């Protein structure tokens, strides 16, 4: 079995189309993981994935590149808090927010804490999605290491977490603000009517064709005047093609339908 055959098997097993990821980068990662687990051939590894759920979960987690932390790139969160959210609240007193590749939950919980500067927790409802079921399980558990919280403002840590030994647990009142669900950005339907979509440090792993498809779908998922917040390693080339206008670095506002 060659890499093309491996991609077809993974698509059947997981609904993940590896053809839409940058091939050189992804193949290198997968080959490294296969060797680490003691396999030499794609075929042997595929058979093992089918029989061993632990190995399969490890593969999906590795594939979806779950690098996440609270308040990652603090300057960008401050722009969101001080400029973007007040702008959105001028249009509506309630906001529909989608964290579209939420990984282990660091991002949507951060969103809820920032939104709480403007409204009570009872009015905050964030949809948080990811392709990785194991990451979503961790997100729902809401237990984090000190390292993942080191950039979080002290006020948020004090107000929203309970220290348990060397870990911190998200308080239930914050958990209730976030609804976690599995969603594949490349295949599944998107929510609509969003005021804010957050998709950070994920699209860099996709091909240009896949990114273009996602940007068009983000446009359709946003309300007119809604905002897309992307990661510090990303920018949208020819964003006007997607009717997305840059308003701040890493923030784009929808200015029409495609």
Secondary structure, DSSP 4 states (H G I P E B T S, - for coil): --HHHHHHHHHHHHS--GGGB-HHHHHHHHHHHHHHTT--SHHHHHHHHHH-HHHHHHHHHHHTT----TTSSHHHHHHIIIIIHHHHHTT-SS--EEETT-TTTHHHHHHHHHHTTTS-GGG--EEEEES-HHHHHHHHHTEEETGGGTTS-HHHHHHHEEEETTEEEE-HHHHTTEEEEE--TTTSPPP-SEEEEEE-S-GGGB-HHHHHHHHHHHHHHEEEEEEEEE-TT---TTGGGGTEEEEETTEEEE-S--
